C-alpha cells in the first residue's frame, strides 16, 4: 500500500509538471500569425523558431563560424548574441557564454522528451532559439546552445578612418 501511495504521488507530480510545460505568462512584443511567420521564414527557420524544432548538429552554418559581429534573431532581427561571447564547443551547435543583454532572451523550463532543460527564446518575438546549460566556460559558466537557423549574422563594420587635416 505504501508503494502505491508513493507511486501515485510521483505520477501525480510528473503529470502536474508536464501539464505546466508550455504554459507561461510570457508575452512577446512582436506577434504574428503562423501564416505571417511562414511568409517571412524558410520552412526550416519556421520549424525551429515557431515549432521548437532543432537542426542537425555539426551540419549548421554557425557551428564552426568565426566571424566578428553580432547574431540577430532571424524572425525579428533583435540583437541576441555577440561573437565576443561565442566559444567552440563539441556539442555541434553554436555556443555562447552569455546573451548580448539578459533582457534580450526569455528562459523557460522545458520538460519535453523526458528531460529537464531550460529553453531560450527571443524576448522580442518569442522565437525558439535553443537551450541553456550550466556547463559553459567562464565568466558565466553557462552554455547557450543555439540553432544556427534561428540566427542571422551581422558582420562588425570597421570604424571609419579619420580623414587627415589639411
MARPALO-476051 format. One record per residue: residue in three letters; z, y, x of N, C-alpha, C in turn. Coordinates in steps of 0.2 Angstrom, whole numbers, plus 2048, in hexadecimal, padded with zeros to 3 digits. Layout:
BEGIN
ALAZYXZYXZYX...
END
This chain:
BEGIN
UNK8007FA804800800800800806804UNK80480680A80480C80E7FE80D811UNK7FA8088137F38098167EE80C811UNK7EF80A80B7EA80D8067EC814805UNK7F28168057F481D8047F182180AUNK7F281F8107EF8228167E8823816UNK7E581D8147DD81D8137DB82280EUNK7DE8238087DC8278037DD82F806UNK7E38308097E483780C7DF839811UNK7DD8348157D883581A7D1836817UNK7CF8328127C983280F7C883980BUNK7CE83B8087CE8418047CD847808UNK7D184780E7D084C8137C984D815UNK7C68478177BF8478197BA84A814UNK7BB84880E7B784A8087B8852807UNK7BE8548087BF85B8077BC85F80DUNK7BC85D8137B98608197B2860818UNK7AF85A8167A785A8157A585F80FUNK7A985F80A7A88648047A886B806UNK7AC86D80B7AC87380E7A7875813UNK7A487081679E87181A798875816UNK79687A81979187E816793883811UNK79988380F79C88880B79F88E80FUNK79C89480E79F89981279E8A080FUNK7A28A48117A28AB80E79E8B0812UNK79A8AD8177968B181B7908B3817UNK78E8B98187888BC8147848C0819UNK77E8BD81B77A8C18207788C881DUNK7768CC8217738D381F76C8D281DUNK7688CE8207618CE81F7608C781AUNK75E8C881475D8C380F7568C280DUNK7538BD80E74C8BB80B74C8B5807UNK7478B48037468AE8007438A9805UNK7438A280374189D80873989E809UNK7368A180472E8A280472D8A8809UNK7318AD8097318B280E7328B0815UNK7378AC8167388A981D7328A581FUNK7308A181A72A89D81C7248A181EUNK7238A681C71D8AB81E71E8AE824UNK7258AF8267268B282D7278AD832UNK7298A783172A8A283672689D837UNK72589A83C72189383D72588E839UNK72188883872588383472B880839UNK72A88083F73087E843735883843UNK73488984473988F84473C88F83DUNK73988E83873C88D831741888831UNK73E88283374387C83274987D836UNK74988083C74F88184075388683EUNK75088C83C75589283A757892833UNK75388F82F75588F828757888825UNK75588382875887C82675C87982BUNK75F87D83076487A835761874838UNK75B87583A75886F83E759870846UNK75686C84A75786C85175086A854UNK74F86D85A74986B85E74B866863UNK74586386674685D86B749860871UNK74E85D87475185F87A74C85F880UNK74C86388574886388B741865889UNK73E86588373786688173786D87DUNK73B87287F73B87887C73987E881UNK73788387E73488988373988C887UNK74088D88574589088974A88C88DUNK74988688D74E88289074E883898UNK74888389B7478848A274588C8A4UNK74589089F74289689F74789B8A3UNK74489F8A87498A38AC7478AB8ACUNK7448AD8A67428B48A67488B88A5UNK7488BF8A774D8C38A674C8C88A0UNK7518C889C7508CC8967558CA890UNK7538CB88A7578C98857548C4880UNK7588C087D7558BB8787578BE871UNK7528BF86D7538C18667538BB861UNK7558BD85B7558B885574D8B8853UNK74A8B28537438B28517428B484AUNK7478B48457468B683E7478BD83DUNK74C8C084074D8C883F74D8CC845UNK74C8C984B74B8CD8517528D0854UNK7578CE85175E8D085475F8CE85BUNK7618D28607638D08667698CB866UNK7688C586876E8C08687718BE86FUNK76C8BD87476F8BB87A76B8BF880UNK76E8BF88676B8C288B7698BC891UNK7648BD8947638B989A7688B989FUNK76C8BE89F7728BE8A47778B98A2UNK7778B689C77D8B289A77A8AB899UNK7738AA89B7708A389A77289F8A1UNK7738998A07748948A677188E8A5UNK76F88A8AA76C8848AA77187F8A8UNK76F87B8A37738768A076F87089FUNK77286A8A076E86389F76E861898UNK77086589376F86488C768863889UNK76486788C75D86788A75B86D886UNK76087188475E87788176187D885UNK75E88388376088988776888A885UNK76B88C88A77388D88A77589388CUNK77A89688977C89D88B78489C88AUNK7878A088F78F8A088F7918A588AUNK78D8AA8877908AF88278A8B287FUNK78B8B58797868B88757858BF878UNK7808C387677F8CA8787858CE876UNK7888CD87078E8D086D7918CB868UNK7978CA86879A8C58637988C685CUNK7978CD85A7958CE85378E8CC851UNK78A8CA8567838C88557828C1852UNK7888BD8537878B685178D8B584CUNK78C8B08487918AE8437928A6845UNK7988A484579A89D84679D89A840UNK79B89483F79E89083A79F88983CUNK7A48858397A687E83A7A087A837UNK79D87683B79887183979A86A839UNK79A86783479D86083379785B832UNK79185D83378B85983278B853837UNK78784E83578684883978C84583CUNK79284583979884283B79B845841UNK79984B84279C84F8487A0855846UNK7A485884A7A785E8497A586384EUNK7A186884C79E86D85179E87384EUNK79C87885279C87F850795882850UNK79388384A78C88684978B88D84BUNK78688F84E78589684F77F89984BUNK78089E84877B8A184477A8A9846UNK7748AB8457738B38457778B6840UNK77B8BB84277F8BE83D77B8C3838UNK7758C583B7718CA83776D8C6831UNK76A8C08337668BD82E7688B682CUNK76D8B382F7708AD82E76C8A7831UNK7678A88357638A383876889E83CUNK76689883B76A89383F767893846UNK76B89484B76989485276B88E856UNK77088B85577288585977A884858UNK77D88285D78588185D788883863UNK78E88586379288786979788186AUNK79888087179D87B8737A287E878UNK7A787B87A7AC87E87E7AC87B885UNK7A68798877A587688E7A087A892UNK7A088089179C88589579F88789CUNK79B88B89F79E88E8A67A28948A5UNK7A58978AA7A889D8AA7A38A38A8UNK7A58A88A67AB8AB8A47AE8A989EUNK7AA8A68997AD8A48927AF89D891UNK7AC8988957AD8918947AA88E88EUNK7A589388B7A189188579A88F887UNK79788B88379088988478C88A87DUNK78988F87D78589087777E88D878UNK77E88787477888387577388586FUNK76D88887176988B86C76288986CUNK75F88886675888686575488B868UNK74F88986C74A88E86E746891868UNK74588D86374188F85D744894859UNK74B89585A74E89A85674E8A185AUNK74B8A186074B8A78647448AA866UNK7448B086873E8B386B7418B7871UNK73D8B687673F8B987C73C8C087DUNK7408C587F73D8CC88173F8CD888UNK73A8CE88C73A8CF89373E8D6894UNK7428D68997458DC89B7408E189FUNK73F8E789D73A8EB8A073D8EF8A6UNK73A8EF8AB73D8F38B173D8FA8AFUNK7428FD8B27449048B173E9088B4UNK73B90D8B07369118B37379158B9UNK7329158BD7339188C47339208C3UNK7389238C773892A8C673292D8CAUNK72F9328C772A9368CA72D93B8D0UNK72993B8D572C93F8DB72C9468D9UNK73094A8DB7309528DA72B9558DEUNK72895A8DC72395E8E07269648E2
END
